[in-house]
Amino acid sequence: GPRSDARCRLRLVYREIILIATCKTASWRDGCWEPSRTRATAVRSAGREWRSASSPIGGAARSATLRATMAAAVVLGLGHHACKVHWPTLERAGVRVALAVDIAAARPRISAFLSSPGRVQPDALLLLDEAPGSGSGSRTAHHGGEGCARGGDEYDVAETGTLYGPGGAVVRRTTLAAELDRVYRERAQEQAREREWDGRLAVGGGAGGAGASDCGMRVIVSSDGRAHLAHATAALSRGRTALLIDKPVSAPPSLATAEGAAAALVSDVDTIAAAAAATSSTVDVLVQRRYHEQYEWLCDDVLAPFVARWGVPLSSLAIEEADGRMTLPHEWTHATHSYATGHGKLLHSGYHMVDLARVICNAGGVRAPLRVAGVAATLGSDAVAAADDVDWRRLFGDDDGEALARAQAAVSAGGVVGLAALGELDVHAILEAVEGERLRATVTLALLHNSLSHRAAAATPADTYKGAGRVKRERVTARVGHLLAVDIERDDAFEAGVYRARVARNAALLGGPATQTETFRLRERGVGIDEHGAKKELIDDWLRRPGATKSTLASHAASVSVTAELYAAVERSTRRRRHSVATTEAAREEETAAAAAVAATATATGAAGSGPWTPTSMPKPASRAGAKGNAAAAAAGVPCQARRRASCTGDRLARRRASV
């Protein structure tokens, strides 16, 4: 009818405005013409202003018409990064948000965000009720929305909530499933109309070319990590989808503390991959380190060409990442990147480093899978025990110190949080890349929350993760045998936001310069700090070519597998430690009871006239384990500690050969 024709004419006019403006400012990149992002952003901003202006035919009607021509997206979770990075990036790209989802507890914060000047509004906002059984403590993931899950060993994903339209008007009570069905159905209708008109405009009436709009519905999952699996599969099961999921891909509870929990990391990724394959969908993971300029330089400009030229692969890699998160006694259950869910540093920012290790190994010619050779982790319960010795009054003054001392006493007594359920603060790990019986390369990781911080106040900040005096320190050292060494270091305690790289070569053998230095400043790309700038670049890449970015789900399979193995090793180490303590205490109690029984017998015997007797005269039984194996070494005078080391090394080699 006339209204449909007018709508299509307006859509074509708007498309031509964008086409002319972007094509005139195109640039050559990666072998193809790419529109200038800056000019396209300006034109889209002008388009948004024009849509909101008054018009004889009605600004609201025209705005609705033109919004229907834009790519549509669903945003599941409006947390810190979604509001600061994801949403503004979608705005600049001219992508309308057909549906935004969070929980009702986040309404004041989300309302303040959406009411900020120039903010593009979503078509609909769904605020879900708290999940059943979650109580009042729905926790906020730093990357995601205000919960959608609850803590503990089990969690429920909220399903029912209130739908709000433009201006905050209540539309209806509904469910997440019903609203996803609606937006997918509307998007399918829009794409059908677009294909029809593209076919009419094509020369000879042929079908229009396939483009990014053919990828289906775009969905960003930035909710609580524990709800990622449910949200991702809910979107993928409804039709063809271009999915972008925040790190971590999944966050099962109690990873560091429950036996067998780590296996869920791998199975969750497999479930998401299977759901994507069933609907011909694509999944990309928002892990921005792959887009950091300094690491692109290391992999693409240094390691890969060097290994290709000389045929010598990477031999060792050391990564240290510390971000100085200072958690005070009353903050162990705080929502922002909480430890109370049974995981911590390794799944917070540590996953970036695990994934970076895999990427650098690939660039350095090491294709063998990484396996965990050893791990040591500091859990929350260890940190709480260590804090018992802290003089809080000396650090924070009498008033705050007294309050912190009381909070510390309550936490230590187990009255605030179950200490055994707290996740990890620090992880030190050794990984090895093994082919057959041969060790190809080693990787060492030092992932630290318990490191230098500039926090000086006892009051809890709004963001206990990045807003509590965090000092970022990062160091990567890559070595290629005797030929090459590369160091990349950032230390905000001395110079904030600067990565300095140093390259040293065996110039006497290889020729060329012996040393080289490079500096990478966070603001050189003009988009804020490096993490946010790289995130925006990744999201832009995903909008242009979903499923073909440098961070596809398939490319993260190896990194997720290593992370799961690390968590399994942490849990085993913790279990062995606790079992050892329990065994020692039981043995001590048994020894005490035996000594008491012997003393009682001796007393009775002495009373009968046989004289006094003490248990100290009893011969100590020799240890059964390893007694025969250590006899020869002991006779040769080998120290006990050296014997243990040799036995451990021999056992590891035997296990490796048995595996081969």
N, C-alpha and C positions, 0 to 999 in steps of 0.2 A: 504494500500500500504506500501512499504518499509519505507517511511517517517513516517507514522503513527505508525508502529511497533517500529521504533527507538525512537520515542517520548515516547511511553508507557514504553519501557525498561528504558529510562532515568528517567522517573517518578518513576518507581518501585525502582530503585537504590537509588534515593534521599530519598524515603520514608524509605527504609531499613536503611540508614545511621542514620536518625532521630530516628527510632525505636530502634536500637541497643544502641545508645548513651543514650537515655532517660530511657529505661528499666533497664539498668545496674545501674542507679542512682535513681531508684524509692524509694519512702518512703511510709510508712503506714500512712494514714490520713483519718479520718472520715469513717473508716471501709472499705477502698478500697485502692488499690495501685495507687499512684499519682507520675508521673515523677518529678524529681527534676527540678525546674524552672531555676535554675542557669545553670546547665549543658545543658539543652535544648536550652537556650538562646545562650550559647557559640557555640553550634553546628550550630544553625541557622545563627549566625553571620559568621561562617566559610563558610557555604553554600553560603551566599551572596557574600563573597569575591571570592569564586571559580567561581560563575556565571559570575562575572565581568572580570575574567582573560581571556587572549588570548587563543585560541584553534585552532588546525588545521581544525576543522569543523566549526569554526566561533563562537566567543564569543557571538555575538548578538543573533544568532539563538538558541544557547544553553540556554542563559538567558531567552529568550521568552518561550522556552520549559519548563524549570523548574518553571518559574513563573506561568505557567498554572496549575501546580500541587498544588500550595499553595491556602489556603482559600482566597477568594476575599472579599473586603469590599468597600463601598462607604462612603465618608466622606463629609457631607453637612455642610460647615462652617469651616474655618481655622482661628479661633480667638486665643486669648491668651492661653486658656486651651487646645484647640485642638493641637496647636503646641507644647506646653510644656508637655502635658500629653498623650493625645489620640494617636497622631501619633507615638511618641517613643514607646509606649506600643504595638502598632500594629507591629512595626518593630521588637521588641524583640520576639514577638510571631510568627514571620514568616508569617504574613498576608500581602498580597499585596493589595495596594489600586488601584482598577480598575478605580475609578473616584473620583476626588476631586473637590469641587464646592465652589466658593466664588463670590465676585463681582469685577469688573474691578478696582475699586478704591483701592483695596487691593493688586494689582499686585506687587508693589515694595517690600512690606513687605513679601509677600509669596515667591517671587523670592529669597530674601535674606535667608529665612528659608530653602527652598529646595536646595539652593546652599551650605549650610553648610557642612563641611566634614563628610563623612560617611552616609549622608542622603539618604534613599531609595526613589526613585522617583515614583510618581504615573504613571499608564499607560496613563492617560489623565487628564488634568486640564481644567475645564470649568469656565471661568470668565464671569459672567453675567453683562449685562448693568444695569444702574440704573433703578429702577422701574419707570414707567410713573408717572409724577407728583411729584416725590420725590425731584426734584431740586438738589441742591448741598449739601444737608445736610443729606445724608444717614448716619444713625447713627450706631455705632458699639456696639454690645452687648459684655460684657466682656467675656462671655463664648463662643461667637460665632463669625461668620464671620463679615465682615465689612458691615453689613446692611442686604441686601436682603429684606428690608422693609423700610418704612418711618414713621416719627413721626406723631403725630396728632391723631385725632379721627378715621381716616381710614388709611389703609396702603395697598400697593400693593406689591406682591411678584414678583421679577424679573424673567423673563422666557427666554429671548433671550440673547445669548452671543457668545463668541469666544472660540472654543475648541483648546487647545494647546497639542501637543504631546511631546514625549521625547526630551529634549534639548531646549524646549521652541518654537518649530516650530509650526506655525499656521496651523491647519488642515482644519477647516471650520467654517463657521457661523452656529449655530445650536440652539436648545432649550434644556432646562433642561428635558422636557418630552421625547424628542427623545433620549437623551443620557441615561436616565434611562431605556428606552425600550431596547436600545442596550446592556447595561451591564447585564440586567436581562436575555436577550436572550442568550448571550454568556455564562453566568453562568449556565443556564439550559442545554446548550449543553455540557459544561464541566462535569457537574454532571451526565449526561446520559452516557458519555464515561467512567467516573469513575465507575459507577455502572456496566457497561458491563464488564470491566476488573476485577473488584472485583468478579463478578460472575464466570468468567473463572478461577480465581485463587482459589476460594473456593473449599473445598474438595467435590468431586462428582459433581462439576459444579454448586453448589447451589449459590444463591444470597449472596453477601457480607452483613455483618452486618451493621445496621444503626449506624451512628455516628453523630458527631457534624456537619459534612459537609452536612447532610441531612436537616439542618435547613433553607436552602435557602440562599438568598443573605444577607450578613451582612451589616447593614447601621447604621452609627452614625450621629445623627442630633445634631449639635453643632452650628447652625446658630443663628441669632438674635431671641430672644424668641418670638417675634411677628410673625415670620415666621415658628415656630415649627409645628403648626397645618397643614399648607399647605405642608411643606416638609415631615412630617410624613405620611400623608394620600397619598401623591404622591408615596412614596416608597411602602407602604403597599398595595396599589391598584394594583400593578404590579406583584404580586405573593407572594409566601411564603418568609417571611422576618424575620430575627432576628434583631430587631430594638433596639438601645440604644439611648435614648433621654436625652439631658442635662436638668438639672433643670434650670428654671421652665418648666414644661411640656408645658405650654402655657402662653402667656403674652398679653392678650387683652389690648388695650389702655384704658387709663383713668379709671383704676380700682378704684382709691381712690377718684375720682372727679366726675364721671358720674353716675347718678342714674341707677341702673339695670345692670351696666357693670360687676359686680362681678359674675353674674350668668353664664357668658361666660366661666369662669374657669372650672366649672363642665361640662358644655355641650361640651367643647373642649375635655376633657378627655374621655367623653362618645363616642364622634365621633371617636377618635383614637382607642379606645377599640373595637368599632364595625367594623372598617376597618380591624383591626388585626384578629378578629374572622372570617371575611368573607374569608380570605385567609390562615387560619390556621397558622398565624404568631404569634410571641412573641414580647412583648415590655417590656423593662427594663428601669428604670430611674436612671440617674447618680446622686445619692444623697449619698455622701461618709460618712456622719455621721453614717450610719448604719454599717460601717466597721471600725470605730475608735475603737482602742483597749480599751480605757478607758470606753467607753459606752457598748461595748460587755461584758466587765468585770462586769459593774454595772448590766446589764440585766441578763446575763447568770450565773454569779458566785455569785451574791449577792441577788438581788431581787427575781428572780424566785425560787431558792431553799428555801429562807426564807419564802416566801408566801406559797409555797407548804408544808413546814414542819409545820408552825404554823397556817395556815388558816386565816391569817389577811392580807387584801389587802392594797395597797398603799393608804394613806389618803391625802397627799398633795405633790405637786411638784412645785418648783420655778426654773425658767430658766432665766438667764440674759446673754445677749450677746451684747457686744459693740466692735466696730472696728474702732472708731475714724476717720471717714471720714470727713476731713475738706474741705468744699466746699467754695471757694472764690467767690466774686460777678461775676467775668467774666466766671465762670465755670458751671453755672446752666444748660446750654444746651450742655455741653460736652458729647461726645458719650458714654464713658465708664460707664455703669450702670447709664444711664441718668435718672434724675427726670422728664424731659420734656415729657416723654411718659405717665405720669399720674400715675405712681407707683414708689416705692422706696424700702426702707429697708425691708419691709415685703416680697417682692418677690425677693430681692437680696440674702442676706444670712439669712433673717428671716425665710424663708420656711424650712431651715434645722432644726431650733429650733422647729417650729410647728410640723414637722414630728418626731423629736426626742421625743417630749412630748407624741405623740401617741405611739411610740415604747416603751417608759419607762412605760407608763400606762398599756400597754398590758403585759409587763413582771411583773408588780406589781399586776396583777390580776384584773385590772379595765378595763372591756370590754365595759362599757357603752359609747355611743358616747359623744364627747366633744361638748359643746354648749357655745356660747359667752354670758357671763353675763355682761360684761362691757368693754369698750375700750376708750382709749384716744390717739390721734395721733397728732404729730407735723408735719404739712405739710410744703412744701417748701415756701409757701407764709408766714407762720408764722416765719420761719427762716429769710426770707428777711426783714420782718418788724422789727425783733429783731436786725438785723445787722445795721439798721439805726442809732443805738445808739453807735456803735463800733467806737473807735478812731483808724482808720487804720494807721495813721501816727505814733502813739505811738507804735503800734505793729510791723510795717514793715519798719519804717523809712520814711523820707520825700518823696523820689522819688516814691518808690513803694506804699507808703501809699496814696499819692496824686492820683495815677492811680487807686487804689482800691476804693478810695472815689468817684471818677467820675463814675467808673463802678457800684458801689452801687447805686448812684443816678439814673443812667440810668435804672437799674433793678427795682428799687422801683417805677419809673415812668411808668413801663410797656413797655418800648421801646425795651427791649431785648427779653423777654419771657413773655407769658401770665401767670401771677402769679397764677391765679385760676386753671391753668392746671398742676401745679407742684405736684409731688407725695410726699409721706411721708418720713420724716427723722427718726422719732422715733415712736414706737408703744408700749403702755403699755396695757395689756389685762388681763382679768380674765376669765378663762374658767371653766366650771363645768361639771362634769360627773354625770348625773341624771338618776336613774332608778325609774320609777313611780314618787312618790312624794319624794323620798329619794335622798339626795345628797351624792354620794359615794366618790367623791374626787374633789379637786380643783387644778387648774393649773394657775399659774401666769407667764406671759411673760413680759420681759423688753427687747425690741429689739432696739438698739440705734446706729445711725450714729453720732449723736451729743454727742460725748464723747471724752475722752482724746486722743490727737494726738501729735505726735512729729514733725509736719510740721513746718518749719521755713522760707520757701521761698515763695515769691509771684508768681514766674514763674510756669506755668502749667506743671506738669510732663507728660511724655508719658502715664503713667497709673495713672489716678486720683483716682482710687479705691484702689489699693494696694501699689502704689508707691508714696503716698503723706503723709508719716509719720504715717501710720496706726499703732495703738497699740491695739493688740488683747487682750480682756478681756472676760472671759467666766466663768460662775458659774452655777452649777446644784445642787440643794438640793432636795433630795427625803426623805420623812418621812413615816414610817409605824406606825401611832398612837403613843403610848407611848413606843413602843418596839425598833424601829430602826431609825437612822438618818444617811444619807450618803451625804457628800459634795464632789463635784469634782470641782476644781477651777484651772483656768489658768490666769495668769496676766503677760503679757510680759513686763510691766513697771518695774517689779522686777526681773523676771527670764524668759527669752524668751524660748518658746517651751517646757514648762514643765507643765504637768497636775498632780496635787497633790490631792489624794483622802483620805478622813478621814471617818471612819465608827465608829459609837457609838451605842452600844447595851445596853438594859436593862439586864445586866449580873446577877443582883440580882434575877430576875425572870426567865430568860432563861438559865442562866449558860454560861460557855464559857468566852472568853475574852471580856472585856468591850469596848475596843477600838482597832482599826486597821488602819494602814496607808499604802498607796500604792503610787508609783510614776511611771508615764508614760512619757517617754521622746520621743520627736517626731522622733528622728533619730534611735531609737532602731531597727526599721524594715529595716534600711539601704536604704530607698528610699526617701530621701529628707524630706520636712516638712510633717506634718501629713495629711493635706488635699490632697496633691499630692500622698502620699504613699497609702492612703486609696482609692483614685480614681483609681490608677493603679491596686490595688487588686480587685476592683469591675470590672474593664474592663477585667482583667484576668479571673475572675469568669464568666463573660458574655461570653467570648470566649470559655470557657470549657463547659458551660451548659446554653445556652440562654433560657430565660423564667423560669429558676429555681434558680435565684439569690435571695439574701435577699431584693432586691429592685425592685420587679416586679411592673408593672403599677397598677395591681389590688390591691396590698398592699398599694398604695398611695391614693386610693379613699377617705378614711376618712380624710387624711391630706389635700388633695385638698379641700374637703368640708369645713373643718374648716377655711382654708385660705380664701375661698370665703366668708364665713360668717363674718370673720374679716374685709375684705374689704367692705362688705356691711354695717357693723357697722361704719366703719370709714367714709364712704360717708354719712350715715345718720347723724352722729355726726356733720360733717362739714356743712351739709345742714341746720341742726337745728341752728347751731351757726350763720350762715349767715342770716338765716331767722329771728333769734332773733335780730340781729343787724339792719336788714332792718326794722323790726317791731318797734324797739325802735326809730330809726331815723324818721320813718313815724309818730309815736305817738308824738315825740318831735315837728316835723313840724306842726302837727295838733294842738297841744297844743299852739304853738306859734301863729299860725293863729287865733285860738279861742281867745287867750288873746288880740291879736291886735284888733279883732272885738269888743270884750267887751270894751276895752279901748276907741275905737272910739265911741261906743254907750254911754259910761259914759261921755265922753267929750261932746257929743251932749246934753245929759241930763243935765249935769252941766251948760251948756250954757243957758239951758232953765230955770235955777233957782232952780233945785232940789238938788244942792250940789254935792261935789266930791264923787266918788265911785271907788273902786279898786277891781280887780279880786281876790285878796288874801283873801277877806272875804267870797268867795264862798266855800261851804262845799265840801270836796273831796269825790267822790263816792267810796263806798266800792267795793272791788274786788268781782266779781261774782263767779270766780272759787274757790271752796273750802271754801266759806264764811260760809256756814252752817256747813260743816264738821269740821271746825276749831273752831267754836264758843265755844263748850264745853271745848276743850283743852285750848283755850285762857282764858276762865273763871277760869279754874283750875290752871292757871299760868304756863303752859308748854311753854318753849321757842319756838319761831317760827322755828328755825333750827331743833330742835328735832322733832317737828311736821312733818316737811318735810321728815326727815329720816324715821320716822315711816310710813308715807304714802307711801313712795317709797318701803319699805320692804314689806308692806302689799300688794301693787300692784303686786310685783314680785311673792310672794307666790300665790296670786290669779291666776296669769297667768299660773304658773306651774300646779296648780290643775286643771284649766280649760283645759290645754293641755292634762293632764292625762285623 
